[in-house]
Amino acid sequence: MSTPTAAWYDSMYNNRALVPDHAAHFANWAQTSADARASLQRTLDIAYGDGPNETLDIFPAKQANAPVVVFIHGGYWRSLDKADHSFVAPPLHAMGACVVVVNYALCPGTPEAPVTIPDIAQQMVKALAWTWHNIAKHGGNPHHVVVAGHSAGGHLAAMVLACNWKQVDKSIPEHWIQKALSISGLYDLTPLRKTPFLQDSLKLTTKHARMASPALWPRPKEGVLYTVAGGDESAEFLRHNRLIHQTWGPKTVPVCEDLAGLNHFSIVTDLTKKGTRLSALMKQLLQA
């Protein structure tokens, strides 16, 4: 096999180029997110730290002590916002969940305050620690949390599943996060260093790529990761989906599926539709 070219990497990882109508997906997300914020009880822009973009939105469940879904948005760690993803709240709310949608700083930051992918991972640890200590005040059960994310958010969801929480905060159980759902996640970041359209924004070093690649880590001692990708995604995204299943094994990754007919953006919308496979997988995690 010939050595992949820079153009090949772009062709595998540039999802906006791969999905010509991506702007229509973003417009739909924005509108349905605005509708969700207008229709559901919510508390917006709660600070989970004092760093850049360290805020989250909460859509509480109707009942107390509800299971919690923490949703982490995608955008290649460099774009989009939690406000673009409020649309996940109504279907999860209908499943009985208290929904938390998290923001984080975006790469590359500024020259004075650069942002790396490991920095963002640390922010997610901080957001989850905040959730452990505070979600009961908003009707959520801190002992029943599912972390879900799309694309970069799916990568971050896998990372927090592997976190040793005792090293973060001794008051948090060691293997607190037991359930994660990664939608079109990436698990070995080393190819992204060779992907031209990402280089200026991510500034990904060899060290940081290894630090932030769950597929290069030992599998988590406890917990499960459900991982899915759209059947119409690039060969590399489908490879990543299989990779984490192969490296962490079927005990930790009991679900690894390519969902037919879905691309990198339509797959997120599928989470919001009743009767879809992705909706069913989320229900399984909430009810387990």
N, C-alpha and C positions, 0 to 999 in steps of 0.2 A: 504494500500500500504506500502511495506517495505521501510525503509530508504535507499536512494540511496548510493551506495558504491563509494569509490574513483575510482575504475575501471569503474563504470558506468559513472561518470563525464568525464573521459578521453574518453570513447567510444562515448560520445555525442559531445564533443568539439574539439577533435583532428582531424581536417579535413584532414591533410596529411595522417593519418592512414586510414581514411574513404575513401579516393580517392587514390587507389594504383598507378595510373599513374599521380600523381600530378607533378612529375618532368618534364613530357612531357609538361604539361601546362606552367610551369615556363620557359622552354626552348623556347616554342612558343612565350610567352610574350617577352622574351629577344630579340629574333630575329626580331619580328615585331616592337618592340620598336626601335631597331637600324635602321630598315628600315624607320620608321616614322621620326626619327631625320635626316636621310639622305635626305628625300624627301620633307619635309616641311620647310618653313621658320620658324626659331625658335630663341629664345634667352634663353640660358641655365644658370642655377645656379645664378639667381638673388637673392640677399640677401633681405629677408623681415625683418630680425632682425640680431642681432649679437650673438645669442645663437647657440648651437649645431644643425647642420642640418637645420638651418633656411634659406632654399633656395627654389626657385621654378623655373619651366620652363614655358615659354610662347610660344604658337604656335598661332600667330595672324591670324585673319580671312582675307579673301581677301578684304572685304569691311570695311569701317570705321564704328564706332558706332555699332559694332556687339554685339549680346548677348554673355554672358560669361558663360562658364562652368568651375568651379573650382573642380578638381578631387582629392580626398584624397585616397591614397592607403591603402590596408590592410596589414596583417601580424601579427595580434594579438599585435599590438603596440610594437613589439619587433624585427621585421625582415622586409625585403624587402626595396625598395627604389623607388623614383619617376622615376628613369631611367628604372625601370622594367615595367613602366606603360605608357610610351610614346605611346604605341599602341592604347590608347583610342583617341589620337588626330586626326588621319585621318578621322574616321567616324563622329566625332563631328565637325571637320572642314568642312566636306561635308554638314553638316546641317547648315552651316553658322556661327558657333560659334568661338569665340576666346577662346582658351583652356589654362587653367592654371593647371599644375600638381605640387602638393605641397609635400615637404619633411618635416620631423619632427624628433626630437630626438627619440631614441629607448630605451625602457626599457631593463634592469634596469639602464642604464647609467654606471657610475663608482662609486666606493666608495667615491671619492672626489666630484663628481657631479652626484648624483642619479637622475633618471628620473622616474616620475610616470605618470599614465594616466591623472590625472588632469593637470599636467605640459604640456602634449601634447595637451590637449584641449585648454589651454591658448595659445600655439603656433599657433593653428589653428585660434583663434581669432585674433592674431597678423597678420597672413598671410592674412586673409580676410580684416582687416583694411588697410593693405598695398594695397590690390587690390582696395578698394574703392578710395584711394588717387592716385593711379598710373596707373590703367588699361587703362584709356583713352589715355595715351601716347602710348599705344600699340594697339590702335584701338578698344578697348572694351568699352561697355556701362556700367558704374558702377551702373546704375539704373535697369539693366536687368541681374541679376546673378542667375545661378542655381548652387547649391553646390551638388556634387554627390560623393559617396564613396562606397568602397567595404569592407565588413566585419568590421574590426576596423575602416576603413574609413567611412563606413556607420553609425556606431555609432557616429563618430565625426561630420558627416554631420547633424545628428539629433540634436546634441548638439548646433551647431552654429545657427540652425534655431530658437532655443529657446533663443538665446543671446539677452540681452537688450543692443543695441549698444551705446545708449546715455551714459551708464555707462563706456563704453570703451573709447569713443571719442565723445565729444559733437557735433562735426561737422558731425557725421554720423547719418542718420535717425534712430529712435529708433528700428523700426522693418524692418530694411533694407533688410535682407535676407528673401525672401518670398517663395522661392521654393527650395526643397531639394529632392534628390533621394537616398535612402539607399538600397544598394544591399547586401543582406545577413548580415544585421546589427545585433548588440547585444544591448539590451536596459536596461537590469537589470544585472549588473555585479556581483551581490552577488554570483551566482553559481560558478563563476570563482575562487573564493577563495578556493573552495573545489576540484578544478581540478588539480591533481598533476603535469601534465607536464607544467603547466603555473606558478606554485607557485614561483619557483626560479627566473624567469625573471620578472614577474609582481610585485611581492612583494606587492600584493594588500591588503590594510588594510580595515577593516570594514568602516571606515570613508571615505576613498577614493572611495570605491565601491558605497556608497550611494551618494557621491558628483557627481559621473560621471555616474549615471544611469538615462537616460532621462525618462524611464518609471515610475520613482519615483518622477518626477517633475510635477507641473501643466502644462497643455498643453499650447503651445505658443498662445498668444492672436491673432496673425495674421500669415498668411503663411500656406503652405501645404507641407506635406511630402508624397511622393510616396514610399512605401516600398515593396520590393519583395525578395523572396528567391527561391532557386532551389527546385523543387519538390522532388529531390532525396537527399536533405540534411537531417541531423539528425532530430529526433523529437524535440530536444531542439532548433535548429535554426528555425524550423517551428513554434515552440511555441513563440519564440521571435518576429517573424514576426507578429503573431496575437496579441501579448501582447501590442505593441505600438499602434496598431489600437484600441484595447479595452480601453486603459488608456487615450489616447489623443482624441479618438473619431473620427467619420467619417468626421466631418467638417475639422479637421486638417489633418487626414490621409484618404483621399478619395479613395486611391488605396492601397490595401493590397492583394498581390497575390503570390501564389506559382506557379512557372513556370515549367511545366511538362518536365521531361527528362533531367533536368540540375542539376549538382552538385555544390559544393561550388566554384569550379574554372571555370568550363565551363560556368557558368552564366555570368562571366565578359566578356568572349569572345563573348557571345551572344549580348552584347551591340554594338559590332563592325560589326554585320551582318545586312544587309538590310532586311527589312521585318519581323524582329522578334518583339515580344511583347515589349521587353525591349527597343529596338530602337524606337518603336512607342511612348513609355512613355516619353522617353527623348525628342522627337520631340514635344510632347504636352507641356512639361514644357518650352521648348525654344520658342514656339509660343504663349503661354498664355500671 
